[in-house]
Amino acid sequence: MSTRDSNEVPLTPVILVGVDFGLPNFDAELEELGLLAQTAGLQPVARVACKRKAPDAALFVGSGKADEIRMLAQMHHAVEVLFDQALSPAQQRNLERHLDLPVNDRTLLILEIFAQRARSHEGKLQVELARLQYLSTRLVRRWSHLERQRGGIGARGGPGETQIELDRRMIGESIKRTRERLSKVKRQRSTQRRQRERRDAFNISLVGYTNAGKSTLFNALVKARAYAADQLFATLDTTTRQLYVAEAERSVSLSDTVGFIRDLPHGLIDAFQATLQEAVDADLLLHVVDASNPGFPEQITEVQRVLREIGAAEVPQILVFNKLDGVAPEQRPLILQDTYELAGTPVQRFFLSAKSGEGLASLRQGISALVPRVQALSMTLVNDVEFPPDSV
């Protein structure tokens, strides 16, 4: 007899598929895709990983592997197939016909999670824009049941083509409206930033790979109650609180931002530019790393890549190796404060556990010592800027 609560919604069984094209850091166990699926309320029941030199133009994995996936889905009663890589609209359509099941990719999965988690008006707008941009490339498969028919001489197209044209126009108008509403939000944020600058505010942003413990550290530093959970993308909306820095004898603004992830959809990076602007405009970044994850070097690289993409690569950083309580005793560092090279530059690193509080005092002292130095450097850079004669 099942022990599941009668009111609990059963999880949707899905098959996970990943293809190794010889690129570094391939997740052969599809662990991250599985965590994403569970975060979205899905239950992985089987995993398929294969190697190919290049994607199959029609079915991405080839017909033989597609047949294997279909048999696995029937065996495990799966109702959906998830791919770890982005699929083209044609590949997605062909796979759905071959497998007779809905097929989605990592991009849509991340979009679905963001749609579930967004709470603020701005967050919902950003998710909607990214979803519309993704959907606009999938219009062909949305209306594949309406066959394109050919009539007499000179007649082309059919009901399917007409519906696609209508949908494309409606989605285009929705994208335009959403962009305009986001632009208004950005202007409001810009006004708020100017007000902070007039108050001589110092801004610190928490960045890092998703589930590195940013929100837990945020709560520990400012005694806040921001939502924190051991899951991917627990935080989407930026939260800002005041943090008192003893050595500098002042308060600074501390912001918790959305986590990064490998292959973050470019549409999401563009759509979340307003939220990520907190990191771009920060005076200091606390780059939080999951020290208990053996793949942390790759995660650091991915975060640095996204920071470059959004224009925040030059913002000073402190590396915070969190989750020290999850590191095996024989692998614990001998000292809890040292330096770590980022792009050839030594950066201060602190080992701590935001959950237990171990090492938190050292980080506070490090921030206290660094704030005056970063602020002095910022003032020097501003004073050294030469403005053209006609500038205002």
Secondary structure, 3 states (H helix, E strand, C coil): CCCCCCCCCCCEEEEEEEEECCCCCCCCCCHHHHHHHHHCCEEEEEEEEEECCCCECCCECCHHHHHHHHHHHHHHCCCEEEECCCCCHHHHHHHHHHHCCCEEEHHHHHHHHHHHHCCCHHHHHHHHHHHHHHHHCCHHHHCCCCCCCCCCCCCCCCHHHHHHHHHHHHHHHHHHHHHHHHHHHHHHHHHHHHHHHHCCCCEEEEEEECCCCHHHHHHHHHCCCCCCCCCCCCCCCCEEEEEEECCCCEEEEEEECCCECCCCCHHHHHHCHHHHHHHHCCCEEEEEEECCCCCHHHHHHHHHHHHHHHCCCCCCEEEEEECHHHCCHHHCCCCCEEEEEECCEEEEEEECCCCCCCCHHHHHHHHHHHHHHHHHHHHHHHHHCCCCCCCC
